């Protein structure tokens, strides 16, 4: 892909493709994600655990938990994923999807702490 860049009238950086098509320049390359399917599985974990969809927890319940609790659960799910990785891929996958959810919760809370500039 031979994209060039230019600046819009409003000062935004634009990418121009070989056909002259223009779009805003992204600072992230989403094609680097290993699998969109796996992201969908993360959303399924969040949905299935939400009481609106028959799960045990109210929406955004995770925001009421502290960072230490999320890190503890992240480690627990990660260790269980590692334990089952060679004997039961299905259980390992389930554990690791939960670990990713907990990692996202940790990042969310860290971004809101004073001094974090993300």
C-alpha positions as CSV (number, residue, x, y, z in Angstrom):
1,X,0.0,0.0,0.0
2,X,1.6,3.3,-1.1
3,X,-0.3,5.8,0.9
4,X,0.8,9.4,1.1
5,X,-0.2,12.0,3.7
6,X,-1.5,15.5,3.5
7,X,-3.1,18.0,5.8
8,X,-6.8,18.8,5.6
9,X,-8.2,22.3,5.6
10,X,-9.0,21.8,9.3
11,X,-5.5,20.8,10.1
12,X,-6.0,17.0,10.4
13,X,-3.5,14.6,9.0
14,X,-5.0,12.6,6.1
15,X,-3.8,9.4,4.3
16,X,-4.3,9.4,0.6
17,X,-4.3,6.0,-1.1
18,X,-3.2,5.1,-4.6
19,X,-6.7,5.8,-6.0
20,X,-6.8,9.3,-4.4
21,X,-9.1,8.1,-1.6
22,X,-8.7,10.1,1.6
23,X,-9.2,9.2,5.2
24,X,-8.0,10.4,8.6
25,X,-4.6,9.0,9.5
26,X,-4.8,6.5,12.4
27,X,-2.2,6.2,15.0
28,X,-3.0,2.5,15.5
29,X,-2.7,-0.4,13.1
30,X,-5.7,-2.7,13.9
31,X,-4.3,-5.3,11.5
32,X,-1.7,-6.2,14.2
33,X,-4.3,-7.8,16.3
34,X,-3.9,-11.6,16.0
35,X,-7.7,-12.3,15.7
36,X,-10.9,-10.3,15.7
37,X,-12.6,-13.6,16.6
38,X,-10.7,-13.6,19.9
39,X,-11.8,-10.0,20.7
40,X,-15.4,-11.1,20.0
41,X,-14.9,-13.9,22.6
42,X,-13.9,-11.2,25.2
43,X,-17.1,-9.3,24.5
44,X,-19.0,-12.6,24.9
45,X,-17.5,-13.1,28.3
46,X,-18.5,-9.6,29.4
47,X,-22.0,-10.1,28.0
48,X,-22.6,-13.5,29.5
49,X,-21.6,-12.4,32.9
50,X,-23.9,-9.3,32.8
51,X,-27.2,-9.8,34.6
52,X,-29.0,-8.1,31.8
53,X,-28.2,-11.3,29.8
54,X,-28.7,-13.9,32.5
55,X,-25.3,-13.5,34.2
56,X,-24.5,-13.0,37.9
57,X,-23.3,-9.4,37.9
58,X,-24.9,-6.0,37.2
59,X,-23.5,-4.0,34.2
60,X,-20.2,-2.3,35.1
61,X,-19.9,-4.1,38.4
62,X,-16.2,-4.5,37.7
63,X,-15.8,-0.7,38.1
64,X,-16.7,-1.1,41.8
65,X,-13.8,-3.4,42.4
66,X,-10.3,-2.2,43.2
67,X,-7.2,-2.6,41.1
68,X,-5.7,-5.2,43.5
69,X,-8.8,-7.4,43.2
70,X,-8.6,-7.3,39.4
71,X,-4.9,-8.1,39.4
72,X,-5.5,-11.0,41.8
73,X,-8.2,-12.4,39.5
74,X,-6.0,-11.7,36.4
75,X,-3.2,-13.8,37.9
76,X,-5.6,-16.6,39.0
77,X,-7.1,-16.9,35.5
78,X,-3.7,-16.7,33.9
79,X,-2.3,-19.5,36.1
80,X,-5.4,-21.7,35.5
81,X,-5.0,-21.0,31.8
82,X,-1.3,-22.1,32.0
83,X,-2.3,-25.2,34.0
84,X,-4.9,-26.4,31.5
85,X,-3.0,-25.3,28.3
86,X,-1.6,-28.8,27.7
87,X,-4.5,-30.9,29.0
88,X,-7.7,-29.1,28.1
89,X,-7.5,-26.3,25.5
90,X,-11.2,-25.4,26.0
91,X,-10.8,-24.7,29.7
92,X,-7.5,-22.9,29.1
93,X,-9.2,-20.7,26.5
94,X,-12.0,-19.9,28.8
95,X,-9.6,-19.0,31.6
96,X,-7.5,-16.8,29.4
97,X,-10.5,-14.9,28.0
98,X,-11.4,-14.0,31.6
99,X,-7.7,-13.1,32.2
100,X,-7.8,-10.6,29.3
101,X,-11.0,-9.1,30.6
102,X,-9.3,-8.6,34.0
103,X,-6.3,-7.1,32.3
104,X,-8.6,-4.6,30.5
105,X,-10.2,-3.7,33.8
106,X,-6.8,-3.0,35.2
107,X,-5.8,-0.8,32.4
108,X,-9.1,1.1,32.7
109,X,-8.5,1.7,36.4
110,X,-4.8,2.7,35.9
111,X,-5.7,5.3,33.3
112,X,-7.9,7.0,35.8
113,X,-5.3,7.2,38.5
114,X,-3.6,10.5,39.1
115,X,-0.3,10.8,37.2
116,X,-1.2,8.4,34.4
117,X,-1.1,10.3,31.1
118,X,-2.7,7.6,28.9
